[in-house]
């Protein structure tokens, strides 16, 4: 993931949390807000409550990979934040991916048959 395509600043996260829309699933919460750019910027949040650094990084890597593999099916021009919930730690990859895609669908972020 390129540095230009990731959310790093606390102010960016706060802006998306405060003014964006959200969708909830058992394993993930997705926040989104339109940005004025051509591409999407992604941020990932995994709380210390979920486990030690190894566990948190594993969940973060899985979420990052799900976002990367589904980037071509996602509408562009959004700031997205994926927040892992406690069930994400022991979840199978396919279930975690299904939850992320379900949230994207709720937020109308998935492209429709070749159209944006």
HUUR-V88511 format. One record per backbone hydrogen bond with DSSP energy under -0.5 kcal/mol. CO is the residue of the C=O (numbers start at 1). NH is the residue of the N-H. Records with the same first field share a line. If there is no record, write none. Layout:
# HUUR-V88511
CO=NH, NH
This chain:
# HUUR-V88511
2=5
3=6
5=42
6=8
9=13
10=14
11=15
12=16
13=17
14=18
15=19
16=20
21=32
23=30
26=87
27=85
28=25
29=83
30=23
31=81
32=21
33=79
41=80
42=7
43=82
45=84
47=50
48=51
52=56
53=57
54=58
55=59
56=60
57=61
58=62
59=63
60=64
61=65
62=66
63=67
64=68
65=69
66=70
68=71
70=73
71=74
73=111
77=35
78=41, 80
79=33
80=43
81=31, 83
82=45, 84
83=29
85=88
86=89
92=96
93=97
94=98
95=99
96=100
97=101
98=102
99=103
100=104
101=105
102=106
103=107
104=109
105=108
109=75
111=113
112=115
115=112
